[in-house]
Amino acid sequence: MAKGDKINFSTPSGFPEFLPSEKRLEVYLLDIIRRVYESYGFTPIETPAVERLEVLQAKGNQGDNIIYGIDPILPPNRQAERDKSGETGSEARALKFDQTVPLAAYIARHLNELTFPFARYQMDVVFRGERAKDGRFRQFRQCDIDVVARRELSLLYDAQMPAIITEIFEAINIGDFLIRINNRKVLTGFFKSVGIAEDKIKSCIGIVDNLEKIGENKVKQDLEKESILAEQAQKIIDFIKINGSVEEILDKLKHLAENLSETEQLSLGVTELETVIAGVRNLGVAENRFCIDLSIARGLDYYTGTVYETTLLGHEALGSICSGGRYEELVGVFLGEKMPGVGISIGLTRLISRLLKAGILSTLAATPAQVMVVNMQDDLMPTYLKVSQHLRQAGINVITNFDKRPLGKQFQLADKQGIQFCVIIGSEEAAAQKSSLKDLKTGEQVEVLLVDLAEEVKRRLCE
């Protein structure tokens, strides 16, 4: 770089950067999510940000969205050394685009060190080579849970997922939401029963999954481009539009299974759906929090059974705020044995961005401090430090102002950071073992004995 050239220090496109008030909101939400996950017995793990490319491309997943990595050891000006070494194939690396495929590899690597069913949570950043735009990022944090078993996994684990989703979003208090539940076997079984060829079913599911984005007419057009007959396309549209109560939809599905041909898989999917719904109810999830929605498909290749998407009512344009499902073969790709799993994911970075923009959430104060001990005179600093420590030991977050400035300026500094209380101690207060406690929200100022200060602050914080 030539002398005098300016450095472009703007953030790379699609890679978010948070102000303190935004980051504190993320940490607050992470704490809620973590508490709920752990209340169901999920344990934390961490996987590398970089995985072998062949791992990430297992089962044909997300190839277009992978951000390919250079050698993590050699700097760019030494890449020629790697190229000469012929490091390709299994040595090629890329950034992980989700947590589920790396989880499968993690289980394969630690199979003999884990107990099963293995229930883990992971709240890491992932990377996708998407076009950066409003609400879409190339780096974002996902909060995932998955349960993986060897050979068999109870459908009650599927039922637990809506209960967990409900607890999280009720705790965050973002308004009414609806968990939309389906089963991929129901979809694939119906497609088979109306004569859709086996090799067309996967692409049909992908098209159906875009119904809300592209509309009914475009779904029909796209199905017909896959050589699906117009009559078959209409049957698919009519099927995914079946609505009513949970019982009404299940009854309609059973009726179809009794009257169509080749419905073994459809019947199995309906049975699984019934079992999951019964479990959701037994876990105490309110009836207005979930429904059966036959249009929910989840486009990823590895889902094979129950699938979920969660919608914020009144804000459907935000898209799914939590999604996931069951998979049977993903881990088996690495191990060659059946290891079924089920999981959900909250794309937290995207969710925060969308909810802030919609005015559903607000950022927190820029600092976690609840109290500022102001500096009236430098010779009283030993007193200020002792009072600050006393408050901290009582569980109160405190900033001690080490710089002496006009009192009004110190109040302004506290208010700008969202600090509610200021503790004022001058010579007379120090001699009398007293302080003045000023509430910046109300303007009220009261005299408090230092021995009672912590309890008074805690009482007022609870009001």
C-alpha beads as a LAMMPS data file, in Angstrom:
LAMMPS data file: protein, C-alpha beads

463 atoms
462 bonds

1 atom types
1 bond types

-500.0 500.0 xlo xhi
-500.0 500.0 ylo yhi
-500.0 500.0 zlo zhi

Masses

1 110.0

Atoms # bond

1 1 1 0.000 0.000 0.000
2 1 1 1.342 3.369 -0.973
3 1 1 1.953 5.941 1.731
4 1 1 -1.127 8.086 2.218
5 1 1 -3.566 5.535 0.803
6 1 1 -6.645 5.116 2.974
7 1 1 -7.495 1.690 4.360
8 1 1 -11.033 0.511 3.661
9 1 1 -12.106 -0.592 7.141
10 1 1 -15.799 -1.133 6.376
11 1 1 -17.187 -4.568 7.249
12 1 1 -17.184 -7.128 4.415
13 1 1 -20.600 -7.467 2.760
14 1 1 -22.833 -9.959 4.547
15 1 1 -20.725 -10.161 7.715
16 1 1 -22.587 -8.430 10.571
17 1 1 -21.067 -6.328 13.321
18 1 1 -23.004 -5.411 16.457
19 1 1 -23.159 -2.337 18.636
20 1 1 -23.101 -3.055 22.393
21 1 1 -26.881 -2.642 22.717
22 1 1 -27.424 -5.165 19.893
23 1 1 -24.867 -7.643 21.216
24 1 1 -26.401 -7.493 24.685
25 1 1 -29.769 -8.384 23.158
26 1 1 -28.172 -11.380 21.428
27 1 1 -26.546 -12.526 24.691
28 1 1 -29.878 -12.124 26.519
29 1 1 -31.656 -14.282 23.939
30 1 1 -28.830 -16.841 23.942
31 1 1 -29.220 -17.178 27.713
32 1 1 -32.961 -17.876 27.359
33 1 1 -32.399 -20.423 24.594
34 1 1 -29.581 -22.107 26.504
35 1 1 -31.682 -22.423 29.679
36 1 1 -34.543 -24.078 27.805
37 1 1 -32.231 -26.427 25.895
38 1 1 -30.483 -27.513 29.082
39 1 1 -33.809 -28.004 30.907
40 1 1 -34.457 -30.848 28.440
41 1 1 -31.007 -32.355 29.044
42 1 1 -29.168 -31.112 25.950
43 1 1 -25.424 -30.731 26.371
44 1 1 -23.152 -28.222 24.568
45 1 1 -20.551 -29.103 21.963
46 1 1 -18.481 -27.127 19.479
47 1 1 -17.318 -28.164 16.025
48 1 1 -14.679 -26.490 13.825
49 1 1 -15.659 -23.536 11.656
50 1 1 -13.751 -25.270 8.838
51 1 1 -14.621 -28.778 7.665
52 1 1 -13.365 -31.003 4.891
53 1 1 -15.271 -30.162 1.734
54 1 1 -16.327 -33.767 1.147
55 1 1 -17.948 -33.781 4.608
56 1 1 -20.009 -30.688 3.846
57 1 1 -21.043 -32.088 0.464
58 1 1 -22.281 -35.387 1.927
59 1 1 -25.802 -36.180 0.736
60 1 1 -25.539 -33.361 -1.809
61 1 1 -26.169 -30.646 0.758
62 1 1 -26.031 -26.913 0.022
63 1 1 -23.281 -27.123 -2.589
64 1 1 -24.178 -23.748 -4.043
65 1 1 -23.975 -22.004 -0.665
66 1 1 -20.609 -23.281 0.522
67 1 1 -17.900 -20.682 1.106
68 1 1 -14.770 -22.458 -0.017
69 1 1 -11.753 -22.024 2.218
70 1 1 -8.101 -21.640 1.461
71 1 1 -5.548 -23.557 3.482
72 1 1 -6.008 -22.451 7.104
73 1 1 -2.263 -22.602 7.748
74 1 1 -0.622 -21.091 4.698
75 1 1 -1.195 -17.344 4.058
76 1 1 -2.492 -16.265 0.635
77 1 1 0.991 -15.402 -0.658
78 1 1 2.047 -19.017 -0.056
79 1 1 -0.937 -20.760 -1.641
80 1 1 1.283 -21.854 -4.513
81 1 1 3.066 -24.150 -2.050
82 1 1 -0.224 -25.893 -1.295
83 1 1 -1.099 -26.130 -4.974
84 1 1 2.253 -27.791 -5.702
85 1 1 1.642 -30.283 -2.918
86 1 1 -1.454 -31.502 -4.755
87 1 1 -3.732 -30.992 -1.751
88 1 1 -7.149 -31.693 -3.261
89 1 1 -10.032 -34.064 -2.724
90 1 1 -10.293 -35.063 0.937
91 1 1 -7.909 -32.238 1.916
92 1 1 -10.011 -29.444 0.358
93 1 1 -11.694 -27.367 3.068
94 1 1 -14.612 -24.977 3.403
95 1 1 -16.547 -23.072 6.060
96 1 1 -19.503 -24.936 7.590
97 1 1 -22.896 -23.793 6.286
98 1 1 -24.993 -25.364 9.074
99 1 1 -24.574 -27.341 12.317
100 1 1 -26.278 -30.604 11.320
101 1 1 -23.802 -32.004 8.786
102 1 1 -20.818 -31.155 11.064
103 1 1 -22.735 -32.864 13.906
104 1 1 -22.946 -36.042 11.850
105 1 1 -19.190 -35.925 11.263
106 1 1 -18.609 -35.133 14.973
107 1 1 -20.562 -38.243 15.995
108 1 1 -18.615 -40.356 13.521
109 1 1 -15.333 -39.034 14.948
110 1 1 -16.334 -39.594 18.598
111 1 1 -18.660 -42.584 18.294
112 1 1 -17.038 -44.595 21.089
113 1 1 -16.831 -41.605 23.463
114 1 1 -20.521 -40.631 23.358
115 1 1 -23.624 -42.119 24.975
116 1 1 -26.812 -42.555 22.949
117 1 1 -29.335 -41.142 22.400
118 1 1 -26.932 -38.215 22.150
119 1 1 -28.661 -34.869 22.774
120 1 1 -26.567 -31.798 22.062
121 1 1 -27.001 -28.095 21.555
122 1 1 -24.710 -25.805 19.597
123 1 1 -24.907 -22.025 19.249
124 1 1 -22.103 -21.216 16.792
125 1 1 -21.705 -19.044 13.725
126 1 1 -22.107 -20.623 10.283
127 1 1 -21.221 -19.309 6.833
128 1 1 -23.150 -19.301 3.563
129 1 1 -22.145 -17.975 0.185
130 1 1 -25.430 -16.153 -0.321
131 1 1 -26.017 -12.762 -1.844
132 1 1 -25.973 -10.379 1.097
133 1 1 -29.216 -8.440 1.494
134 1 1 -31.623 -7.226 4.146
135 1 1 -32.013 -9.950 6.761
136 1 1 -29.682 -12.349 4.923
137 1 1 -26.082 -12.768 5.988
138 1 1 -23.002 -14.703 4.957
139 1 1 -22.080 -15.180 8.613
140 1 1 -24.764 -15.736 11.220
141 1 1 -25.367 -17.528 14.510
142 1 1 -27.538 -20.626 14.626
143 1 1 -28.891 -22.143 17.834
144 1 1 -29.411 -25.855 17.182
145 1 1 -30.480 -28.915 19.108
146 1 1 -30.403 -32.488 17.823
147 1 1 -30.963 -35.925 19.327
148 1 1 -29.250 -38.818 17.536
149 1 1 -29.647 -42.511 18.365
150 1 1 -28.231 -45.796 17.152
151 1 1 -30.760 -47.822 15.137
152 1 1 -34.027 -46.535 16.714
153 1 1 -35.163 -43.109 17.990
154 1 1 -38.527 -42.656 19.700
155 1 1 -40.989 -40.318 17.982
156 1 1 -41.463 -38.673 21.372
157 1 1 -38.193 -36.859 20.689
158 1 1 -39.960 -35.371 17.662
159 1 1 -42.818 -34.347 19.973
160 1 1 -40.392 -32.626 22.350
161 1 1 -39.284 -30.152 19.696
162 1 1 -42.547 -28.129 19.561
163 1 1 -42.570 -28.024 23.378
164 1 1 -39.052 -26.571 23.351
165 1 1 -39.913 -24.068 20.607
166 1 1 -42.969 -22.958 22.584
167 1 1 -41.028 -22.410 25.817
168 1 1 -38.359 -20.349 24.059
169 1 1 -40.673 -18.013 22.163
170 1 1 -43.034 -17.574 25.102
171 1 1 -40.039 -16.606 27.259
172 1 1 -38.832 -14.125 24.632
173 1 1 -42.414 -12.772 24.492
174 1 1 -42.510 -11.917 20.806
175 1 1 -46.257 -12.397 20.369
176 1 1 -48.402 -15.189 18.914
177 1 1 -46.683 -17.867 16.878
178 1 1 -47.678 -21.122 15.206
179 1 1 -45.595 -24.301 14.878
180 1 1 -46.557 -25.950 11.587
181 1 1 -45.927 -29.698 11.596
182 1 1 -45.831 -32.192 8.732
183 1 1 -44.172 -35.490 7.842
184 1 1 -42.113 -36.043 4.696
185 1 1 -43.444 -39.615 4.439
186 1 1 -46.943 -38.177 4.080
187 1 1 -45.773 -36.073 1.140
188 1 1 -43.671 -38.724 -0.582
189 1 1 -46.351 -41.354 0.037
190 1 1 -49.028 -39.174 -1.552
191 1 1 -46.803 -38.341 -4.525
192 1 1 -46.270 -42.067 -5.120
193 1 1 -49.980 -42.789 -4.817
194 1 1 -50.838 -40.315 -7.607
195 1 1 -48.217 -41.777 -9.934
196 1 1 -45.234 -39.444 -9.506
197 1 1 -42.068 -41.297 -10.511
198 1 1 -39.592 -42.057 -7.736
199 1 1 -36.848 -39.986 -9.352
200 1 1 -39.153 -36.928 -9.507
201 1 1 -40.325 -36.920 -5.888
202 1 1 -37.322 -35.052 -4.465
203 1 1 -37.640 -32.202 -6.965
204 1 1 -41.417 -32.066 -6.389
205 1 1 -40.858 -31.665 -2.647
206 1 1 -38.440 -28.829 -3.332
207 1 1 -41.045 -27.087 -5.507
208 1 1 -43.833 -27.550 -2.936
209 1 1 -41.540 -26.138 -0.260
210 1 1 -41.524 -22.826 -2.178
211 1 1 -45.321 -22.461 -2.234
212 1 1 -45.428 -19.455 0.105
213 1 1 -42.645 -17.687 -1.791
214 1 1 -43.781 -18.250 -5.372
215 1 1 -47.533 -18.906 -5.149
216 1 1 -49.837 -21.660 -6.387
217 1 1 -49.649 -20.888 -10.121
218 1 1 -45.841 -20.877 -10.180
219 1 1 -45.793 -24.168 -8.240
220 1 1 -48.014 -25.702 -10.931
221 1 1 -45.777 -24.347 -13.687
222 1 1 -42.626 -25.666 -11.999
223 1 1 -44.205 -29.081 -11.441
224 1 1 -45.166 -29.271 -15.109
225 1 1 -41.591 -28.365 -16.070
226 1 1 -40.603 -31.549 -14.219
227 1 1 -42.886 -33.457 -16.633
228 1 1 -45.618 -33.761 -14.012
229 1 1 -49.019 -33.971 -15.714
230 1 1 -51.398 -31.048 -15.139
231 1 1 -53.864 -33.423 -13.470
232 1 1 -51.181 -34.678 -11.088
233 1 1 -50.009 -31.130 -10.343
234 1 1 -53.569 -30.139 -9.425
235 1 1 -53.898 -33.150 -7.125
236 1 1 -50.678 -32.113 -5.379
237 1 1 -51.938 -28.536 -4.949
238 1 1 -55.292 -29.767 -3.616
239 1 1 -53.480 -32.108 -1.220
240 1 1 -51.140 -29.538 0.332
241 1 1 -54.072 -27.118 0.729
242 1 1 -56.037 -29.543 2.940
243 1 1 -56.919 -27.611 6.088
244 1 1 -59.015 -27.845 9.239
245 1 1 -58.349 -28.906 12.812
246 1 1 -55.639 -31.451 13.601
247 1 1 -58.268 -34.203 13.874
248 1 1 -59.984 -33.181 10.640
249 1 1 -56.723 -33.239 8.688
250 1 1 -55.715 -36.621 10.144
251 1 1 -59.144 -38.045 9.232
252 1 1 -58.812 -36.747 5.653
253 1 1 -55.337 -38.277 5.388
254 1 1 -56.586 -41.647 6.655
255 1 1 -59.425 -41.535 4.162
256 1 1 -56.966 -40.899 1.316
257 1 1 -54.732 -43.734 2.508
258 1 1 -57.712 -46.096 2.412
259 1 1 -58.833 -45.077 -1.073
260 1 1 -55.622 -44.555 -3.054
261 1 1 -53.183 -47.161 -4.328
262 1 1 -49.617 -47.688 -3.078
263 1 1 -50.264 -45.892 0.206
264 1 1 -47.984 -47.841 2.549
265 1 1 -45.628 -44.897 3.026
266 1 1 -48.513 -42.426 3.272
267 1 1 -50.124 -44.553 6.015
268 1 1 -46.801 -44.782 7.887
269 1 1 -46.405 -40.999 7.726
270 1 1 -49.946 -40.466 9.055
271 1 1 -49.293 -42.873 11.937
272 1 1 -46.054 -41.053 12.812
273 1 1 -47.829 -37.698 12.618
274 1 1 -50.552 -38.953 15.006
275 1 1 -47.921 -40.164 17.488
276 1 1 -46.062 -36.861 17.399
277 1 1 -49.233 -34.780 17.837
278 1 1 -50.287 -36.922 20.820
279 1 1 -46.854 -36.386 22.395
280 1 1 -46.993 -32.630 21.785
281 1 1 -50.320 -32.492 23.621
282 1 1 -49.062 -34.649 26.497
283 1 1 -46.161 -32.230 26.907
284 1 1 -48.687 -29.468 27.552
285 1 1 -48.290 -27.417 24.388
286 1 1 -51.406 -25.270 23.916
287 1 1 -53.626 -26.151 20.947
288 1 1 -53.235 -22.639 19.481
289 1 1 -49.455 -23.067 19.265
290 1 1 -49.349 -25.875 16.668
291 1 1 -51.143 -27.245 13.618
292 1 1 -50.692 -29.739 10.779
293 1 1 -49.675 -28.005 7.548
294 1 1 -49.214 -30.310 4.562
295 1 1 -47.386 -27.622 2.585
296 1 1 -44.398 -27.773 4.950
297 1 1 -41.718 -29.808 3.195
298 1 1 -38.285 -28.479 4.260
299 1 1 -36.186 -28.552 1.103
300 1 1 -32.991 -30.105 2.487
301 1 1 -32.344 -33.598 1.171
302 1 1 -31.673 -35.247 4.504
303 1 1 -35.128 -34.834 6.117
304 1 1 -37.141 -38.060 6.035
305 1 1 -39.945 -37.784 8.621
306 1 1 -41.360 -35.087 10.903
307 1 1 -40.677 -31.524 9.751
308 1 1 -41.419 -28.195 11.451
309 1 1 -41.612 -24.516 10.613
310 1 1 -42.592 -21.764 13.049
311 1 1 -44.392 -18.626 11.911
312 1 1 -44.923 -15.384 13.826
313 1 1 -48.610 -14.584 13.410
314 1 1 -49.269 -11.186 11.937
315 1 1 -45.704 -11.117 10.619
316 1 1 -45.760 -14.070 8.216
317 1 1 -43.532 -12.161 5.782
318 1 1 -40.655 -12.704 8.219
319 1 1 -40.648 -16.365 7.166
320 1 1 -39.900 -19.285 9.464
321 1 1 -38.344 -18.255 12.780
322 1 1 -37.471 -21.827 13.790
323 1 1 -37.409 -24.971 11.670
324 1 1 -36.089 -28.513 11.534
325 1 1 -37.058 -32.147 11.318
326 1 1 -36.120 -35.824 11.448
327 1 1 -33.436 -37.499 9.367
328 1 1 -32.567 -41.202 9.137
329 1 1 -29.460 -41.516 6.999
330 1 1 -27.298 -38.428 7.461
331 1 1 -24.972 -39.840 10.134
332 1 1 -24.986 -43.195 8.355
333 1 1 -23.299 -41.543 5.383
334 1 1 -20.136 -41.440 7.488
335 1 1 -20.557 -44.670 9.474
336 1 1 -22.554 -47.029 7.293
337 1 1 -25.132 -47.769 9.985
338 1 1 -28.620 -46.458 10.738
339 1 1 -28.468 -43.512 13.139
340 1 1 -31.750 -41.577 13.151
341 1 1 -31.906 -38.041 14.506
342 1 1 -34.247 -35.093 14.941
343 1 1 -33.456 -31.447 15.512
344 1 1 -34.442 -27.811 15.185
345 1 1 -32.546 -24.626 14.429
346 1 1 -33.074 -20.970 15.286
347 1 1 -31.164 -18.641 12.954
348 1 1 -30.630 -16.112 15.726
349 1 1 -28.775 -13.409 13.784
350 1 1 -31.434 -13.338 11.085
351 1 1 -34.224 -13.489 13.662
352 1 1 -32.880 -10.543 15.671
353 1 1 -32.431 -8.483 12.510
354 1 1 -35.995 -9.152 11.390
355 1 1 -37.612 -8.621 14.800
356 1 1 -35.753 -5.357 15.439
357 1 1 -36.777 -4.015 12.036
358 1 1 -40.408 -5.017 12.649
359 1 1 -40.381 -3.313 16.067
360 1 1 -41.147 -6.601 17.847
361 1 1 -37.901 -6.512 19.851
362 1 1 -35.861 -3.581 21.119
363 1 1 -32.160 -3.410 21.826
364 1 1 -30.992 -3.380 25.440
365 1 1 -29.048 -0.656 27.207
366 1 1 -25.494 -0.256 25.932
367 1 1 -24.057 -1.448 29.256
368 1 1 -25.178 -4.070 31.784
369 1 1 -24.326 -1.598 34.588
370 1 1 -27.310 -0.664 36.768
371 1 1 -25.487 1.890 38.914
372 1 1 -22.798 4.512 38.387
373 1 1 -20.804 5.673 41.395
374 1 1 -19.987 9.252 40.421
375 1 1 -16.709 11.003 41.196
376 1 1 -17.297 14.094 43.331
377 1 1 -13.668 14.498 44.434
378 1 1 -10.556 12.461 43.755
379 1 1 -9.548 12.154 47.427
380 1 1 -12.727 10.110 48.075
381 1 1 -11.800 7.484 45.471
382 1 1 -11.012 4.854 48.168
383 1 1 -14.591 5.290 49.414
384 1 1 -16.010 5.047 45.876
385 1 1 -14.070 1.831 45.250
386 1 1 -15.267 0.253 48.519
387 1 1 -18.892 1.222 47.858
388 1 1 -18.651 -0.136 44.296
389 1 1 -17.314 -3.468 45.506
390 1 1 -20.008 -3.660 48.195
391 1 1 -22.701 -3.227 45.528
392 1 1 -21.085 -5.792 43.221
393 1 1 -20.905 -8.345 46.017
394 1 1 -24.654 -7.866 46.429
395 1 1 -25.156 -8.817 42.771
396 1 1 -25.492 -5.299 41.330
397 1 1 -23.606 -4.273 38.170
398 1 1 -21.601 -1.101 38.777
399 1 1 -19.497 1.400 36.857
400 1 1 -17.153 3.513 38.969
401 1 1 -16.414 6.861 37.354
402 1 1 -12.663 7.352 37.769
403 1 1 -12.593 10.689 35.936
404 1 1 -13.731 13.807 37.794
405 1 1 -16.050 15.990 35.694
406 1 1 -19.024 18.246 36.385
407 1 1 -21.832 16.308 38.045
408 1 1 -24.262 17.063 35.207
409 1 1 -21.831 15.589 32.676
410 1 1 -21.573 12.407 34.735
411 1 1 -25.364 12.119 34.852
412 1 1 -25.478 12.572 31.069
413 1 1 -22.867 9.831 30.613
414 1 1 -24.862 7.433 32.811
415 1 1 -28.145 8.257 31.065
416 1 1 -26.629 7.792 27.585
417 1 1 -25.566 4.260 28.540
418 1 1 -28.960 3.410 30.009
419 1 1 -27.794 3.367 33.650
420 1 1 -30.748 4.106 35.915
421 1 1 -29.094 5.004 39.238
422 1 1 -26.230 7.242 40.284
423 1 1 -24.633 7.087 43.742
424 1 1 -23.410 10.502 44.940
425 1 1 -20.971 10.747 47.845
426 1 1 -19.294 14.015 48.830
427 1 1 -17.287 14.881 51.922
428 1 1 -20.335 15.330 54.171
429 1 1 -21.940 12.086 52.983
430 1 1 -18.680 10.171 53.433
431 1 1 -18.246 11.486 56.985
432 1 1 -21.838 10.481 57.841
433 1 1 -21.571 7.122 56.038
434 1 1 -24.414 8.169 53.750
435 1 1 -25.010 8.636 50.036
436 1 1 -27.516 10.278 47.740
437 1 1 -29.170 7.877 45.298
438 1 1 -30.472 9.538 42.128
439 1 1 -32.964 7.791 39.827
440 1 1 -32.277 9.146 36.339
441 1 1 -35.609 7.826 35.021
442 1 1 -37.782 9.695 37.521
443 1 1 -35.402 12.436 38.654
444 1 1 -36.022 11.431 42.281
445 1 1 -33.062 11.701 44.680
446 1 1 -33.078 10.133 48.162
447 1 1 -30.599 9.910 51.022
448 1 1 -29.526 6.361 51.928
449 1 1 -27.139 4.990 54.554
450 1 1 -24.213 3.207 52.897
451 1 1 -25.010 0.071 54.884
452 1 1 -28.515 0.051 53.347
453 1 1 -27.494 1.128 49.838
454 1 1 -27.385 -2.290 48.188
455 1 1 -30.817 -3.328 49.458
456 1 1 -32.336 0.017 48.445
457 1 1 -30.956 -0.278 44.914
458 1 1 -32.208 -3.851 44.557
459 1 1 -35.648 -2.865 45.844
460 1 1 -35.913 -0.036 43.331
461 1 1 -34.648 -2.217 40.469
462 1 1 -37.512 -4.629 41.167
463 1 1 -40.207 -1.938 41.076

Bonds

1 1 1 2
2 1 2 3
3 1 3 4
4 1 4 5
5 1 5 6
6 1 6 7
7 1 7 8
8 1 8 9
9 1 9 10
10 1 10 11
11 1 11 12
12 1 12 13
13 1 13 14
14 1 14 15
15 1 15 16
16 1 16 17
17 1 17 18
18 1 18 19
19 1 19 20
20 1 20 21
21 1 21 22
22 1 22 23
23 1 23 24
24 1 24 25
25 1 25 26
26 1 26 27
27 1 27 28
28 1 28 29
29 1 29 30
30 1 30 31
31 1 31 32
32 1 32 33
33 1 33 34
34 1 34 35
35 1 35 36
36 1 36 37
37 1 37 38
38 1 38 39
39 1 39 40
40 1 40 41
41 1 41 42
42 1 42 43
43 1 43 44
44 1 44 45
45 1 45 46
46 1 46 47
47 1 47 48
48 1 48 49
49 1 49 50
50 1 50 51
51 1 51 52
52 1 52 53
53 1 53 54
54 1 54 55
55 1 55 56
56 1 56 57
57 1 57 58
58 1 58 59
59 1 59 60
60 1 60 61
61 1 61 62
62 1 62 63
63 1 63 64
64 1 64 65
65 1 65 66
66 1 66 67
67 1 67 68
68 1 68 69
69 1 69 70
70 1 70 71
71 1 71 72
72 1 72 73
73 1 73 74
74 1 74 75
75 1 75 76
76 1 76 77
77 1 77 78
78 1 78 79
79 1 79 80
80 1 80 81
81 1 81 82
82 1 82 83
83 1 83 84
84 1 84 85
85 1 85 86
86 1 86 87
87 1 87 88
88 1 88 89
89 1 89 90
90 1 90 91
91 1 91 92
92 1 92 93
93 1 93 94
94 1 94 95
95 1 95 96
96 1 96 97
97 1 97 98
98 1 98 99
99 1 99 100
100 1 100 101
101 1 101 102
102 1 102 103
103 1 103 104
104 1 104 105
105 1 105 106
106 1 106 107
107 1 107 108
108 1 108 109
109 1 109 110
110 1 110 111
111 1 111 112
112 1 112 113
113 1 113 114
114 1 114 115
115 1 115 116
116 1 116 117
117 1 117 118
118 1 118 119
119 1 119 120
120 1 120 121
121 1 121 122
122 1 122 123
123 1 123 124
124 1 124 125
125 1 125 126
126 1 126 127
127 1 127 128
128 1 128 129
129 1 129 130
130 1 130 131
131 1 131 132
132 1 132 133
133 1 133 134
134 1 134 135
135 1 135 136
136 1 136 137
137 1 137 138
138 1 138 139
139 1 139 140
140 1 140 141
141 1 141 142
142 1 142 143
143 1 143 144
144 1 144 145
145 1 145 146
146 1 146 147
147 1 147 148
148 1 148 149
149 1 149 150
150 1 150 151
151 1 151 152
152 1 152 153
153 1 153 154
154 1 154 155
155 1 155 156
156 1 156 157
157 1 157 158
158 1 158 159
159 1 159 160
160 1 160 161
161 1 161 162
162 1 162 163
163 1 163 164
164 1 164 165
165 1 165 166
166 1 166 167
167 1 167 168
168 1 168 169
169 1 169 170
170 1 170 171
171 1 171 172
172 1 172 173
173 1 173 174
174 1 174 175
175 1 175 176
176 1 176 177
177 1 177 178
178 1 178 179
179 1 179 180
180 1 180 181
181 1 181 182
182 1 182 183
183 1 183 184
184 1 184 185
185 1 185 186
186 1 186 187
187 1 187 188
188 1 188 189
189 1 189 190
190 1 190 191
191 1 191 192
192 1 192 193
193 1 193 194
194 1 194 195
195 1 195 196
196 1 196 197
197 1 197 198
198 1 198 199
199 1 199 200
200 1 200 201
201 1 201 202
202 1 202 203
203 1 203 204
204 1 204 205
205 1 205 206
206 1 206 207
207 1 207 208
208 1 208 209
209 1 209 210
210 1 210 211
211 1 211 212
212 1 212 213
213 1 213 214
214 1 214 215
215 1 215 216
216 1 216 217
217 1 217 218
218 1 218 219
219 1 219 220
220 1 220 221
221 1 221 222
222 1 222 223
223 1 223 224
224 1 224 225
225 1 225 226
226 1 226 227
227 1 227 228
228 1 228 229
229 1 229 230
230 1 230 231
231 1 231 232
232 1 232 233
233 1 233 234
234 1 234 235
235 1 235 236
236 1 236 237
237 1 237 238
238 1 238 239
239 1 239 240
240 1 240 241
241 1 241 242
242 1 242 243
243 1 243 244
244 1 244 245
245 1 245 246
246 1 246 247
247 1 247 248
248 1 248 249
249 1 249 250
250 1 250 251
251 1 251 252
252 1 252 253
253 1 253 254
254 1 254 255
255 1 255 256
256 1 256 257
257 1 257 258
258 1 258 259
259 1 259 260
260 1 260 261
261 1 261 262
262 1 262 263
263 1 263 264
264 1 264 265
265 1 265 266
266 1 266 267
267 1 267 268
268 1 268 269
269 1 269 270
270 1 270 271
271 1 271 272
272 1 272 273
273 1 273 274
274 1 274 275
275 1 275 276
276 1 276 277
277 1 277 278
278 1 278 279
279 1 279 280
280 1 280 281
281 1 281 282
282 1 282 283
283 1 283 284
284 1 284 285
285 1 285 286
286 1 286 287
287 1 287 288
288 1 288 289
289 1 289 290
290 1 290 291
291 1 291 292
292 1 292 293
293 1 293 294
294 1 294 295
295 1 295 296
296 1 296 297
297 1 297 298
298 1 298 299
299 1 299 300
300 1 300 301
301 1 301 302
302 1 302 303
303 1 303 304
304 1 304 305
305 1 305 306
306 1 306 307
307 1 307 308
308 1 308 309
309 1 309 310
310 1 310 311
311 1 311 312
312 1 312 313
313 1 313 314
314 1 314 315
315 1 315 316
316 1 316 317
317 1 317 318
318 1 318 319
319 1 319 320
320 1 320 321
321 1 321 322
322 1 322 323
323 1 323 324
324 1 324 325
325 1 325 326
326 1 326 327
327 1 327 328
328 1 328 329
329 1 329 330
330 1 330 331
331 1 331 332
332 1 332 333
333 1 333 334
334 1 334 335
335 1 335 336
336 1 336 337
337 1 337 338
338 1 338 339
339 1 339 340
340 1 340 341
341 1 341 342
342 1 342 343
343 1 343 344
344 1 344 345
345 1 345 346
346 1 346 347
347 1 347 348
348 1 348 349
349 1 349 350
350 1 350 351
351 1 351 352
352 1 352 353
353 1 353 354
354 1 354 355
355 1 355 356
356 1 356 357
357 1 357 358
358 1 358 359
359 1 359 360
360 1 360 361
361 1 361 362
362 1 362 363
363 1 363 364
364 1 364 365
365 1 365 366
366 1 366 367
367 1 367 368
368 1 368 369
369 1 369 370
370 1 370 371
371 1 371 372
372 1 372 373
373 1 373 374
374 1 374 375
375 1 375 376
376 1 376 377
377 1 377 378
378 1 378 379
379 1 379 380
380 1 380 381
381 1 381 382
382 1 382 383
383 1 383 384
384 1 384 385
385 1 385 386
386 1 386 387
387 1 387 388
388 1 388 389
389 1 389 390
390 1 390 391
391 1 391 392
392 1 392 393
393 1 393 394
394 1 394 395
395 1 395 396
396 1 396 397
397 1 397 398
398 1 398 399
399 1 399 400
400 1 400 401
401 1 401 402
402 1 402 403
403 1 403 404
404 1 404 405
405 1 405 406
406 1 406 407
407 1 407 408
408 1 408 409
409 1 409 410
410 1 410 411
411 1 411 412
412 1 412 413
413 1 413 414
414 1 414 415
415 1 415 416
416 1 416 417
417 1 417 418
418 1 418 419
419 1 419 420
420 1 420 421
421 1 421 422
422 1 422 423
423 1 423 424
424 1 424 425
425 1 425 426
426 1 426 427
427 1 427 428
428 1 428 429
429 1 429 430
430 1 430 431
431 1 431 432
432 1 432 433
433 1 433 434
434 1 434 435
435 1 435 436
436 1 436 437
437 1 437 438
438 1 438 439
439 1 439 440
440 1 440 441
441 1 441 442
442 1 442 443
443 1 443 444
444 1 444 445
445 1 445 446
446 1 446 447
447 1 447 448
448 1 448 449
449 1 449 450
450 1 450 451
451 1 451 452
452 1 452 453
453 1 453 454
454 1 454 455
455 1 455 456
456 1 456 457
457 1 457 458
458 1 458 459
459 1 459 460
460 1 460 461
461 1 461 462
462 1 462 463
